[in-house]
Amino acid sequence: MYERGFYVGNSCNDIKKQITMLDARLRDFTKQISERIEK
């Protein structure tokens, strides 16, 4: 069932996936920043 562009049903799993993806991006981002600060 679609609602305002969001797929409702497996939404919990999708949210978890998005959070893990964002978490990975955040880790990469902080890694890059710390590397720049060290240089």
C-alpha positions as CSV (number, residue, x, y, z in Angstrom):
1,M,0.0,0.0,0.0
2,Y,1.4,3.4,-1.1
3,E,0.8,6.5,0.9
4,R,2.4,9.9,0.0
5,G,5.3,8.2,-1.8
6,F,6.1,6.0,1.2
7,Y,5.7,2.3,1.0
8,V,3.7,1.3,4.1
9,G,4.1,-2.3,5.2
10,N,7.8,-3.0,5.4
11,S,8.3,0.6,6.4
12,C,10.1,-0.5,9.6
13,N,12.7,-2.4,7.8
14,D,13.1,0.4,5.2
15,I,13.7,2.9,8.0
16,K,16.2,0.6,9.6
17,K,18.0,0.3,6.3
18,Q,18.0,4.1,5.8
19,I,19.3,4.6,9.3
20,T,22.2,2.1,8.8
21,M,23.0,3.8,5.4
22,L,23.0,7.2,7.1
23,D,25.1,5.8,9.9
24,A,27.7,4.5,7.5
25,R,27.8,7.8,5.6
26,L,28.2,9.7,8.9
27,R,31.1,7.4,9.9
28,D,32.8,8.0,6.5
29,F,32.2,11.7,6.9
30,T,33.7,11.9,10.4
31,K,36.6,9.8,9.2
32,Q,37.4,12.2,6.4
33,I,37.1,15.2,8.8
34,S,39.5,13.6,11.3
35,E,42.0,12.8,8.6
36,R,41.9,16.4,7.4
37,I,42.4,17.7,10.9
38,E,45.4,15.4,11.4
39,K,47.1,16.6,8.2
